[in-house]
Amino acid sequence: MCRSIKTLRPPATPDVTEDDIRAAALQYVRKVSGFRAPAAHNREVFEQAVDAVAAATHDLLAGLRVRGSGGGSGGGA
């Protein structure tokens, strides 16, 4: 049912698109919910979850600083 969610962080994936982010969010929600496609009565909450995960993923990727990328101090955890 679920293929692996690929790494979207540069440099592993240099040109991440909104479609890449949405596909990863959809795979995550499918895996967590156990549904490949939700029933009609669950469709709205399923889509809301995909939207929320996609937004969180976008925010995460926008805020990450990768060492050696010239994008900041490079300090890490």
N, CA, C and O atoms as a Maestro MAE file, in Angstrom:
{
 s_m_m2io_version
 :::
 2.0.0
}

f_m_ct {
 s_m_title
 :::
 protein
 m_atom[308] {
  # First column is atom index #
  i_m_mmod_type
  r_m_x_coord
  r_m_y_coord
  r_m_z_coord
  i_m_residue_number
  s_m_chain_name
  s_m_pdb_residue_name
  s_m_pdb_atom_name
  i_m_atomic_number
  :::
  1 25 0.820 -1.195 0.000 1 A "MET " " N  " 7
  2 3 0.000 0.000 0.000 1 A "MET " " CA " 6
  3 2 0.860 1.254 0.000 1 A "MET " " C  " 6
  4 15 0.558 2.210 -0.715 1 A "MET " " O  " 8
  5 25 1.922 1.264 0.787 2 A "CYS " " N  " 7
  6 3 2.643 2.512 1.005 2 A "CYS " " CA " 6
  7 2 4.094 2.362 0.576 2 A "CYS " " C  " 6
  8 15 4.826 1.526 1.106 2 A "CYS " " O  " 8
  9 25 4.494 3.161 -0.367 3 A "ARG " " N  " 7
  10 3 5.906 3.164 -0.710 3 A "ARG " " CA " 6
  11 2 6.605 4.098 0.264 3 A "ARG " " C  " 6
  12 15 5.956 4.859 0.982 3 A "ARG " " O  " 8
  13 25 7.906 4.037 0.285 4 A "SER " " N  " 7
  14 3 8.656 4.862 1.229 4 A "SER " " CA " 6
  15 2 8.502 6.335 0.898 4 A "SER " " C  " 6
  16 15 8.453 6.731 -0.266 4 A "SER " " O  " 8
  17 25 8.427 7.134 1.949 5 A "ILE " " N  " 7
  18 3 8.410 8.579 1.773 5 A "ILE " " CA " 6
  19 2 9.855 8.998 1.575 5 A "ILE " " C  " 6
  20 15 10.708 8.704 2.413 5 A "ILE " " O  " 8
  21 25 10.137 9.677 0.480 6 A "LYS " " N  " 7
  22 3 11.521 10.040 0.184 6 A "LYS " " CA " 6
  23 2 11.941 11.287 0.951 6 A "LYS " " C  " 6
  24 15 11.110 12.102 1.352 6 A "LYS " " O  " 8
  25 25 13.248 11.416 1.145 7 A "THR " " N  " 7
  26 3 13.811 12.590 1.788 7 A "THR " " CA " 6
  27 2 13.633 13.792 0.877 7 A "THR " " C  " 6
  28 15 13.977 13.737 -0.303 7 A "THR " " O  " 8
  29 25 13.103 14.869 1.416 8 A "LEU " " N  " 7
  30 3 12.867 16.077 0.624 8 A "LEU " " CA " 6
  31 2 13.879 17.181 0.930 8 A "LEU " " C  " 6
  32 15 13.891 18.213 0.259 8 A "LEU " " O  " 8
  33 25 14.714 16.974 1.922 9 A "ARG " " N  " 7
  34 3 15.674 17.993 2.338 9 A "ARG " " CA " 6
  35 2 16.844 18.063 1.365 9 A "ARG " " C  " 6
  36 15 17.434 17.042 1.010 9 A "ARG " " O  " 8
  37 25 17.176 19.293 0.933 10 A "PRO " " N  " 7
  38 3 18.386 19.450 0.128 10 A "PRO " " CA " 6
  39 2 19.601 19.076 0.976 10 A "PRO " " C  " 6
  40 15 19.557 19.294 2.187 10 A "PRO " " O  " 8
  41 25 20.643 18.546 0.439 11 A "PRO " " N  " 7
  42 3 20.895 18.305 -0.977 11 A "PRO " " CA " 6
  43 2 20.374 16.959 -1.476 11 A "PRO " " C  " 6
  44 15 20.545 16.634 -2.651 11 A "PRO " " O  " 8
  45 25 19.735 16.162 -0.597 12 A "ALA " " N  " 7
  46 3 19.221 14.858 -1.026 12 A "ALA " " CA " 6
  47 2 18.238 15.006 -2.182 12 A "ALA " " C  " 6
  48 15 18.240 14.199 -3.112 12 A "ALA " " O  " 8
  49 25 17.411 16.022 -2.123 13 A "THR " " N  " 7
  50 3 16.467 16.339 -3.187 13 A "THR " " CA " 6
  51 2 16.584 17.841 -3.441 13 A "THR " " C  " 6
  52 15 15.991 18.641 -2.717 13 A "THR " " O  " 8
  53 25 17.342 18.224 -4.458 14 A "PRO " " N  " 7
  54 3 17.627 19.643 -4.656 14 A "PRO " " CA " 6
  55 2 16.441 20.492 -5.118 14 A "PRO " " C  " 6
  56 15 16.360 21.664 -4.751 14 A "PRO " " O  " 8
  57 25 15.551 19.955 -5.885 15 A "ASP " " N  " 7
  58 3 14.436 20.729 -6.446 15 A "ASP " " CA " 6
  59 2 13.102 20.162 -5.983 15 A "ASP " " C  " 6
  60 15 12.417 19.475 -6.741 15 A "ASP " " O  " 8
  61 25 12.737 20.448 -4.744 16 A "VAL " " N  " 7
  62 3 11.489 19.949 -4.180 16 A "VAL " " CA " 6
  63 2 10.334 20.799 -4.686 16 A "VAL " " C  " 6
  64 15 10.380 22.028 -4.636 16 A "VAL " " O  " 8
  65 25 9.301 20.130 -5.173 17 A "THR " " N  " 7
  66 3 8.119 20.825 -5.676 17 A "THR " " CA " 6
  67 2 6.965 20.695 -4.681 17 A "THR " " C  " 6
  68 15 7.019 19.889 -3.752 17 A "THR " " O  " 8
  69 25 5.937 21.490 -4.886 18 A "GLU " " N  " 7
  70 3 4.728 21.366 -4.066 18 A "GLU " " CA " 6
  71 2 4.114 19.979 -4.242 18 A "GLU " " C  " 6
  72 15 3.550 19.421 -3.301 18 A "GLU " " O  " 8
  73 25 4.226 19.424 -5.453 19 A "ASP " " N  " 7
  74 3 3.711 18.069 -5.688 19 A "ASP " " CA " 6
  75 2 4.466 17.036 -4.855 19 A "ASP " " C  " 6
  76 15 3.860 16.099 -4.336 19 A "ASP " " O  " 8
  77 25 5.796 17.200 -4.723 20 A "ASP " " N  " 7
  78 3 6.597 16.301 -3.886 20 A "ASP " " CA " 6
  79 2 6.128 16.359 -2.432 20 A "ASP " " C  " 6
  80 15 5.969 15.331 -1.773 20 A "ASP " " O  " 8
  81 25 5.911 17.582 -1.947 21 A "ILE " " N  " 7
  82 3 5.474 17.784 -0.564 21 A "ILE " " CA " 6
  83 2 4.092 17.177 -0.358 21 A "ILE " " C  " 6
  84 15 3.858 16.496 0.641 21 A "ILE " " O  " 8
  85 25 3.188 17.415 -1.281 22 A "ARG " " N  " 7
  86 3 1.825 16.880 -1.173 22 A "ARG " " CA " 6
  87 2 1.833 15.349 -1.221 22 A "ARG " " C  " 6
  88 15 1.099 14.702 -0.474 22 A "ARG " " O  " 8
  89 25 2.658 14.772 -2.094 23 A "ALA " " N  " 7
  90 3 2.738 13.308 -2.196 23 A "ALA " " CA " 6
  91 2 3.252 12.698 -0.890 23 A "ALA " " C  " 6
  92 15 2.742 11.672 -0.441 23 A "ALA " " O  " 8
  93 25 4.249 13.323 -0.289 24 A "ALA " " N  " 7
  94 3 4.775 12.822 0.984 24 A "ALA " " CA " 6
  95 2 3.712 12.937 2.082 24 A "ALA " " C  " 6
  96 15 3.556 12.029 2.898 24 A "ALA " " O  " 8
  97 25 2.989 14.050 2.096 25 A "ALA " " N  " 7
  98 3 1.923 14.246 3.089 25 A "ALA " " CA " 6
  99 2 0.828 13.201 2.914 25 A "ALA " " C  " 6
  100 15 0.335 12.641 3.893 25 A "ALA " " O  " 8
  101 25 0.454 12.942 1.681 26 A "LEU " " N  " 7
  102 3 -0.574 11.940 1.396 26 A "LEU " " CA " 6
  103 2 -0.123 10.564 1.857 26 A "LEU " " C  " 6
  104 15 -0.908 9.828 2.454 26 A "LEU " " O  " 8
  105 25 1.136 10.202 1.589 27 A "GLN " " N  " 7
  106 3 1.648 8.896 2.009 27 A "GLN " " CA " 6
  107 2 1.643 8.778 3.526 27 A "GLN " " C  " 6
  108 15 1.301 7.730 4.073 27 A "GLN " " O  " 8
  109 25 2.028 9.864 4.206 28 A "TYR " " N  " 7
  110 3 2.032 9.856 5.665 28 A "TYR " " CA " 6
  111 2 0.620 9.641 6.207 28 A "TYR " " C  " 6
  112 15 0.415 8.792 7.075 28 A "TYR " " O  " 8
  113 25 -0.341 10.390 5.712 29 A "VAL " " N  " 7
  114 3 -1.713 10.277 6.203 29 A "VAL " " CA " 6
  115 2 -2.279 8.896 5.876 29 A "VAL " " C  " 6
  116 15 -2.996 8.316 6.691 29 A "VAL " " O  " 8
  117 25 -1.970 8.373 4.709 30 A "ARG " " N  " 7
  118 3 -2.414 7.014 4.370 30 A "ARG " " CA " 6
  119 2 -1.864 6.002 5.354 30 A "ARG " " C  " 6
  120 15 -2.589 5.130 5.833 30 A "ARG " " O  " 8
  121 25 -0.574 6.120 5.657 31 A "LYS " " N  " 7
  122 3 0.065 5.161 6.553 31 A "LYS " " CA " 6
  123 2 -0.514 5.254 7.959 31 A "LYS " " C  " 6
  124 15 -0.844 4.235 8.566 31 A "LYS " " O  " 8
  125 25 -0.638 6.470 8.475 32 A "VAL " " N  " 7
  126 3 -1.129 6.665 9.839 32 A "VAL " " CA " 6
  127 2 -2.594 6.248 9.974 32 A "VAL " " C  " 6
  128 15 -2.980 5.626 10.963 32 A "VAL " " O  " 8
  129 25 -3.403 6.593 8.974 33 A "SER " " N  " 7
  130 3 -4.840 6.287 9.052 33 A "SER " " CA " 6
  131 2 -5.153 4.833 8.712 33 A "SER " " C  " 6
  132 15 -6.160 4.283 9.157 33 A "SER " " O  " 8
  133 25 -4.282 4.223 7.925 34 A "GLY " " N  " 7
  134 3 -4.552 2.856 7.484 34 A "GLY " " CA " 6
  135 2 -5.478 2.785 6.282 34 A "GLY " " C  " 6
  136 15 -5.899 1.699 5.882 34 A "GLY " " O  " 8
  137 25 -5.799 3.941 5.703 35 A "PHE " " N  " 7
  138 3 -6.685 3.995 4.537 35 A "PHE " " CA " 6
  139 2 -5.926 4.488 3.320 35 A "PHE " " C  " 6
  140 15 -5.248 5.514 3.379 35 A "PHE " " O  " 8
  141 25 -6.037 3.762 2.216 36 A "ARG " " N  " 7
  142 3 -5.466 4.242 0.964 36 A "ARG " " CA " 6
  143 2 -6.333 5.365 0.413 36 A "ARG " " C  " 6
  144 15 -5.837 6.384 -0.068 36 A "ARG " " O  " 8
  145 25 -7.636 5.150 0.498 37 A "ALA " " N  " 7
  146 3 -8.620 6.165 0.094 37 A "ALA " " CA " 6
  147 2 -9.720 6.135 1.148 37 A "ALA " " C  " 6
  148 15 -10.269 5.071 1.435 37 A "ALA " " O  " 8
  149 25 -10.045 7.274 1.721 38 A "PRO " " N  " 7
  150 3 -11.043 7.276 2.791 38 A "PRO " " CA " 6
  151 2 -12.461 7.112 2.244 38 A "PRO " " C  " 6
  152 15 -12.750 7.432 1.091 38 A "PRO " " O  " 8
  153 25 -13.322 6.605 3.107 39 A "ALA " " N  " 7
  154 3 -14.743 6.546 2.777 39 A "ALA " " CA " 6
  155 2 -15.276 7.974 2.715 39 A "ALA " " C  " 6
  156 15 -14.657 8.898 3.243 39 A "ALA " " O  " 8
  157 25 -16.399 8.146 2.081 40 A "ALA " " N  " 7
  158 3 -16.978 9.478 1.890 40 A "ALA " " CA " 6
  159 2 -17.137 10.234 3.210 40 A "ALA " " C  " 6
  160 15 -16.908 11.443 3.263 40 A "ALA " " O  " 8
  161 25 -17.521 9.537 4.261 41 A "HIS " " N  " 7
  162 3 -17.736 10.208 5.545 41 A "HIS " " CA " 6
  163 2 -16.421 10.609 6.227 41 A "HIS " " C  " 6
  164 15 -16.444 11.369 7.195 41 A "HIS " " O  " 8
  165 25 -15.290 10.117 5.744 42 A "ASN " " N  " 7
  166 3 -13.981 10.485 6.288 42 A "ASN " " CA " 6
  167 2 -13.161 11.359 5.341 42 A "ASN " " C  " 6
  168 15 -12.066 11.796 5.694 42 A "ASN " " O  " 8
  169 25 -13.671 11.612 4.168 43 A "ARG " " N  " 7
  170 3 -12.891 12.317 3.136 43 A "ARG " " CA " 6
  171 2 -12.438 13.709 3.586 43 A "ARG " " C  " 6
  172 15 -11.285 14.084 3.376 43 A "ARG " " O  " 8
  173 25 -13.343 14.474 4.203 44 A "GLU " " N  " 7
  174 3 -13.002 15.843 4.592 44 A "GLU " " CA " 6
  175 2 -11.874 15.874 5.627 44 A "GLU " " C  " 6
  176 15 -10.923 16.642 5.482 44 A "GLU " " O  " 8
  177 25 -11.975 15.054 6.658 45 A "VAL " " N  " 7
  178 3 -10.940 15.046 7.692 45 A "VAL " " CA " 6
  179 2 -9.622 14.500 7.139 45 A "VAL " " C  " 6
  180 15 -8.548 14.946 7.544 45 A "VAL " " O  " 8
  181 25 -9.697 13.551 6.228 46 A "PHE " " N  " 7
  182 3 -8.511 12.994 5.572 46 A "PHE " " CA " 6
  183 2 -7.798 14.089 4.776 46 A "PHE " " C  " 6
  184 15 -6.584 14.251 4.897 46 A "PHE " " O  " 8
  185 25 -8.537 14.832 3.973 47 A "GLU " " N  " 7
  186 3 -7.949 15.913 3.169 47 A "GLU " " CA " 6
  187 2 -7.402 17.037 4.043 47 A "GLU " " C  " 6
  188 15 -6.365 17.624 3.733 47 A "GLU " " O  " 8
  189 25 -8.102 17.331 5.137 48 A "GLN " " N  " 7
  190 3 -7.599 18.344 6.073 48 A "GLN " " CA " 6
  191 2 -6.265 17.909 6.670 48 A "GLN " " C  " 6
  192 15 -5.364 18.728 6.855 48 A "GLN " " O  " 8
  193 25 -6.142 16.632 6.967 49 A "ALA " " N  " 7
  194 3 -4.893 16.111 7.517 49 A "ALA " " CA " 6
  195 2 -3.769 16.200 6.484 49 A "ALA " " C  " 6
  196 15 -2.646 16.579 6.820 49 A "ALA " " O  " 8
  197 25 -4.064 15.857 5.245 50 A "VAL " " N  " 7
  198 3 -3.050 15.960 4.182 50 A "VAL " " CA " 6
  199 2 -2.609 17.416 4.040 50 A "VAL " " C  " 6
  200 15 -1.413 17.687 3.933 50 A "VAL " " O  " 8
  201 25 -3.545 18.346 4.038 51 A "ASP " " N  " 7
  202 3 -3.212 19.771 3.938 51 A "ASP " " CA " 6
  203 2 -2.330 20.217 5.100 51 A "ASP " " C  " 6
  204 15 -1.354 20.940 4.902 51 A "ASP " " O  " 8
  205 25 -2.676 19.784 6.320 52 A "ALA " " N  " 7
  206 3 -1.919 20.180 7.508 52 A "ALA " " CA " 6
  207 2 -0.502 19.614 7.482 52 A "ALA " " C  " 6
  208 15 0.455 20.312 7.818 52 A "ALA " " O  " 8
  209 25 -0.369 18.360 7.087 53 A "VAL " " N  " 7
  210 3 0.962 17.744 7.014 53 A "VAL " " CA " 6
  211 2 1.789 18.408 5.913 53 A "VAL " " C  " 6
  212 15 2.983 18.646 6.095 53 A "VAL " " O  " 8
  213 25 1.167 18.707 4.784 54 A "ALA " " N  " 7
  214 3 1.883 19.386 3.696 54 A "ALA " " CA " 6
  215 2 2.350 20.769 4.150 54 A "ALA " " C  " 6
  216 15 3.478 21.160 3.850 54 A "ALA " " O  " 8
  217 25 1.520 21.509 4.857 55 A "ALA " " N  " 7
  218 3 1.903 22.837 5.344 55 A "ALA " " CA " 6
  219 2 3.045 22.730 6.347 55 A "ALA " " C  " 6
  220 15 3.993 23.513 6.292 55 A "ALA " " O  " 8
  221 25 2.964 21.773 7.257 56 A "ALA " " N  " 7
  222 3 4.032 21.585 8.241 56 A "ALA " " CA " 6
  223 2 5.332 21.177 7.551 56 A "ALA " " C  " 6
  224 15 6.409 21.621 7.950 56 A "ALA " " O  " 8
  225 25 5.245 20.349 6.537 57 A "THR " " N  " 7
  226 3 6.432 19.932 5.791 57 A "THR " " CA " 6
  227 2 7.047 21.118 5.070 57 A "THR " " C  " 6
  228 15 8.267 21.285 5.077 57 A "THR " " O  " 8
  229 25 6.221 21.934 4.454 58 A "HIS " " N  " 7
  230 3 6.714 23.128 3.765 58 A "HIS " " CA " 6
  231 2 7.437 24.044 4.748 58 A "HIS " " C  " 6
  232 15 8.528 24.531 4.451 58 A "HIS " " O  " 8
  233 25 6.840 24.283 5.916 59 A "ASP " " N  " 7
  234 3 7.454 25.124 6.942 59 A "ASP " " CA " 6
  235 2 8.776 24.532 7.425 59 A "ASP " " C  " 6
  236 15 9.761 25.251 7.600 59 A "ASP " " O  " 8
  237 25 8.789 23.234 7.637 60 A "LEU " " N  " 7
  238 3 10.006 22.557 8.078 60 A "LEU " " CA " 6
  239 2 11.124 22.740 7.066 60 A "LEU " " C  " 6
  240 15 12.230 23.138 7.429 60 A "LEU " " O  " 8
  241 25 10.847 22.453 5.804 61 A "LEU " " N  " 7
  242 3 11.871 22.557 4.765 61 A "LEU " " CA " 6
  243 2 12.352 23.992 4.589 61 A "LEU " " C  " 6
  244 15 13.533 24.226 4.336 61 A "LEU " " O  " 8
  245 25 11.441 24.951 4.721 62 A "ALA " " N  " 7
  246 3 11.809 26.358 4.583 62 A "ALA " " CA " 6
  247 2 12.694 26.819 5.731 62 A "ALA " " C  " 6
  248 15 13.509 27.725 5.554 62 A "ALA " " O  " 8
  249 25 12.549 26.215 6.897 63 A "GLY " " N  " 7
  250 3 13.300 26.647 8.060 63 A "GLY " " CA " 6
  251 2 14.599 25.909 8.319 63 A "GLY " " C  " 6
  252 15 15.417 26.362 9.120 63 A "GLY " " O  " 8
  253 25 14.803 24.779 7.654 64 A "LEU " " N  " 7
  254 3 16.021 24.000 7.887 64 A "LEU " " CA " 6
  255 2 17.253 24.719 7.357 64 A "LEU " " C  " 6
  256 15 17.213 25.376 6.317 64 A "LEU " " O  " 8
  257 25 18.330 24.580 8.085 65 A "ARG " " N  " 7
  258 3 19.630 25.078 7.628 65 A "ARG " " CA " 6
  259 2 20.542 23.872 7.471 65 A "ARG " " C  " 6
  260 15 20.739 23.102 8.411 65 A "ARG " " O  " 8
  261 25 21.086 23.719 6.295 66 A "VAL " " N  " 7
  262 3 21.927 22.567 5.993 66 A "VAL " " CA " 6
  263 2 23.378 23.005 6.016 66 A "VAL " " C  " 6
  264 15 23.741 23.980 5.358 66 A "VAL " " O  " 8
  265 25 24.207 22.302 6.759 67 A "ARG " " N  " 7
  266 3 25.628 22.640 6.829 67 A "ARG " " CA " 6
  267 2 26.241 22.669 5.438 67 A "ARG " " C  " 6
  268 15 25.966 21.819 4.591 67 A "ARG " " O  " 8
  269 25 27.078 23.672 5.232 68 A "GLY " " N  " 7
  270 3 27.795 23.786 3.961 68 A "GLY " " CA " 6
  271 2 26.983 24.349 2.823 68 A "GLY " " C  " 6
  272 15 27.474 24.437 1.698 68 A "GLY " " O  " 8
  273 25 25.739 24.735 3.094 69 A "SER " " N  " 7
  274 3 24.900 25.264 2.015 69 A "SER " " CA " 6
  275 2 24.996 26.767 1.895 69 A "SER " " C  " 6
  276 15 24.436 27.354 0.970 69 A "SER " " O  " 8
  277 25 25.703 27.402 2.823 70 A "GLY " " N  " 7
  278 3 25.797 28.859 2.796 70 A "GLY " " CA " 6
  279 2 24.530 29.530 3.273 70 A "GLY " " C  " 6
  280 15 24.371 30.737 3.088 70 A "GLY " " O  " 8
  281 25 23.619 28.782 3.884 71 A "GLY " " N  " 7
  282 3 22.336 29.320 4.293 71 A "GLY " " CA " 6
  283 2 22.257 29.713 5.745 71 A "GLY " " C  " 6
  284 15 21.166 29.720 6.315 71 A "GLY " " O  " 8
  285 25 23.372 30.040 6.366 72 A "GLY " " N  " 7
  286 3 23.302 30.473 7.756 72 A "GLY " " CA " 6
  287 2 24.469 29.958 8.545 72 A "GLY " " C  " 6
  288 15 25.502 29.586 7.987 72 A "GLY " " O  " 8
  289 25 24.299 29.937 9.856 73 A "SER " " N  " 7
  290 3 25.395 29.585 10.757 73 A "SER " " CA " 6
  291 2 25.765 28.120 10.679 73 A "SER " " C  " 6
  292 15 26.903 27.759 10.981 73 A "SER " " O  " 8
  293 25 24.835 27.268 10.282 74 A "GLY " " N  " 7
  294 3 25.129 25.854 10.170 74 A "GLY " " CA " 6
  295 2 25.157 25.136 11.491 74 A "GLY " " C  " 6
  296 15 25.505 23.957 11.553 74 A "GLY " " O  " 8
  297 25 24.796 25.830 12.548 75 A "GLY " " N  " 7
  298 3 24.772 25.195 13.854 75 A "GLY " " CA " 6
  299 2 23.737 24.093 13.877 75 A "GLY " " C  " 6
  300 15 22.660 24.232 13.297 75 A "GLY " " O  " 8
  301 25 24.052 23.021 14.531 76 A "GLY " " N  " 7
  302 3 23.105 21.913 14.531 76 A "GLY " " CA " 6
  303 2 22.906 21.349 15.907 76 A "GLY " " C  " 6
  304 15 23.546 21.768 16.871 76 A "GLY " " O  " 8
  305 25 22.027 20.412 15.985 77 A "ALA " " N  " 7
  306 3 21.730 19.777 17.271 77 A "ALA " " CA " 6
  307 2 22.649 18.630 17.513 77 A "ALA " " C  " 6
  308 15 22.552 17.969 18.547 77 A "ALA " " O  " 8
  :::
 }
 m_bond[307] {
  # First column is bond index #
  i_m_from
  i_m_to
  i_m_order
  :::
  1 1 2 1
  2 2 3 1
  3 3 4 2
  4 3 5 1
  5 5 6 1
  6 6 7 1
  7 7 8 2
  8 7 9 1
  9 9 10 1
  10 10 11 1
  11 11 12 2
  12 11 13 1
  13 13 14 1
  14 14 15 1
  15 15 16 2
  16 15 17 1
  17 17 18 1
  18 18 19 1
  19 19 20 2
  20 19 21 1
  21 21 22 1
  22 22 23 1
  23 23 24 2
  24 23 25 1
  25 25 26 1
  26 26 27 1
  27 27 28 2
  28 27 29 1
  29 29 30 1
  30 30 31 1
  31 31 32 2
  32 31 33 1
  33 33 34 1
  34 34 35 1
  35 35 36 2
  36 35 37 1
  37 37 38 1
  38 38 39 1
  39 39 40 2
  40 39 41 1
  41 41 42 1
  42 42 43 1
  43 43 44 2
  44 43 45 1
  45 45 46 1
  46 46 47 1
  47 47 48 2
  48 47 49 1
  49 49 50 1
  50 50 51 1
  51 51 52 2
  52 51 53 1
  53 53 54 1
  54 54 55 1
  55 55 56 2
  56 55 57 1
  57 57 58 1
  58 58 59 1
  59 59 60 2
  60 59 61 1
  61 61 62 1
  62 62 63 1
  63 63 64 2
  64 63 65 1
  65 65 66 1
  66 66 67 1
  67 67 68 2
  68 67 69 1
  69 69 70 1
  70 70 71 1
  71 71 72 2
  72 71 73 1
  73 73 74 1
  74 74 75 1
  75 75 76 2
  76 75 77 1
  77 77 78 1
  78 78 79 1
  79 79 80 2
  80 79 81 1
  81 81 82 1
  82 82 83 1
  83 83 84 2
  84 83 85 1
  85 85 86 1
  86 86 87 1
  87 87 88 2
  88 87 89 1
  89 89 90 1
  90 90 91 1
  91 91 92 2
  92 91 93 1
  93 93 94 1
  94 94 95 1
  95 95 96 2
  96 95 97 1
  97 97 98 1
  98 98 99 1
  99 99 100 2
  100 99 101 1
  101 101 102 1
  102 102 103 1
  103 103 104 2
  104 103 105 1
  105 105 106 1
  106 106 107 1
  107 107 108 2
  108 107 109 1
  109 109 110 1
  110 110 111 1
  111 111 112 2
  112 111 113 1
  113 113 114 1
  114 114 115 1
  115 115 116 2
  116 115 117 1
  117 117 118 1
  118 118 119 1
  119 119 120 2
  120 119 121 1
  121 121 122 1
  122 122 123 1
  123 123 124 2
  124 123 125 1
  125 125 126 1
  126 126 127 1
  127 127 128 2
  128 127 129 1
  129 129 130 1
  130 130 131 1
  131 131 132 2
  132 131 133 1
  133 133 134 1
  134 134 135 1
  135 135 136 2
  136 135 137 1
  137 137 138 1
  138 138 139 1
  139 139 140 2
  140 139 141 1
  141 141 142 1
  142 142 143 1
  143 143 144 2
  144 143 145 1
  145 145 146 1
  146 146 147 1
  147 147 148 2
  148 147 149 1
  149 149 150 1
  150 150 151 1
  151 151 152 2
  152 151 153 1
  153 153 154 1
  154 154 155 1
  155 155 156 2
  156 155 157 1
  157 157 158 1
  158 158 159 1
  159 159 160 2
  160 159 161 1
  161 161 162 1
  162 162 163 1
  163 163 164 2
  164 163 165 1
  165 165 166 1
  166 166 167 1
  167 167 168 2
  168 167 169 1
  169 169 170 1
  170 170 171 1
  171 171 172 2
  172 171 173 1
  173 173 174 1
  174 174 175 1
  175 175 176 2
  176 175 177 1
  177 177 178 1
  178 178 179 1
  179 179 180 2
  180 179 181 1
  181 181 182 1
  182 182 183 1
  183 183 184 2
  184 183 185 1
  185 185 186 1
  186 186 187 1
  187 187 188 2
  188 187 189 1
  189 189 190 1
  190 190 191 1
  191 191 192 2
  192 191 193 1
  193 193 194 1
  194 194 195 1
  195 195 196 2
  196 195 197 1
  197 197 198 1
  198 198 199 1
  199 199 200 2
  200 199 201 1
  201 201 202 1
  202 202 203 1
  203 203 204 2
  204 203 205 1
  205 205 206 1
  206 206 207 1
  207 207 208 2
  208 207 209 1
  209 209 210 1
  210 210 211 1
  211 211 212 2
  212 211 213 1
  213 213 214 1
  214 214 215 1
  215 215 216 2
  216 215 217 1
  217 217 218 1
  218 218 219 1
  219 219 220 2
  220 219 221 1
  221 221 222 1
  222 222 223 1
  223 223 224 2
  224 223 225 1
  225 225 226 1
  226 226 227 1
  227 227 228 2
  228 227 229 1
  229 229 230 1
  230 230 231 1
  231 231 232 2
  232 231 233 1
  233 233 234 1
  234 234 235 1
  235 235 236 2
  236 235 237 1
  237 237 238 1
  238 238 239 1
  239 239 240 2
  240 239 241 1
  241 241 242 1
  242 242 243 1
  243 243 244 2
  244 243 245 1
  245 245 246 1
  246 246 247 1
  247 247 248 2
  248 247 249 1
  249 249 250 1
  250 250 251 1
  251 251 252 2
  252 251 253 1
  253 253 254 1
  254 254 255 1
  255 255 256 2
  256 255 257 1
  257 257 258 1
  258 258 259 1
  259 259 260 2
  260 259 261 1
  261 261 262 1
  262 262 263 1
  263 263 264 2
  264 263 265 1
  265 265 266 1
  266 266 267 1
  267 267 268 2
  268 267 269 1
  269 269 270 1
  270 270 271 1
  271 271 272 2
  272 271 273 1
  273 273 274 1
  274 274 275 1
  275 275 276 2
  276 275 277 1
  277 277 278 1
  278 278 279 1
  279 279 280 2
  280 279 281 1
  281 281 282 1
  282 282 283 1
  283 283 284 2
  284 283 285 1
  285 285 286 1
  286 286 287 1
  287 287 288 2
  288 287 289 1
  289 289 290 1
  290 290 291 1
  291 291 292 2
  292 291 293 1
  293 293 294 1
  294 294 295 1
  295 295 296 2
  296 295 297 1
  297 297 298 1
  298 298 299 1
  299 299 300 2
  300 299 301 1
  301 301 302 1
  302 302 303 1
  303 303 304 2
  304 303 305 1
  305 305 306 1
  306 306 307 1
  307 307 308 2
  :::
 }
}
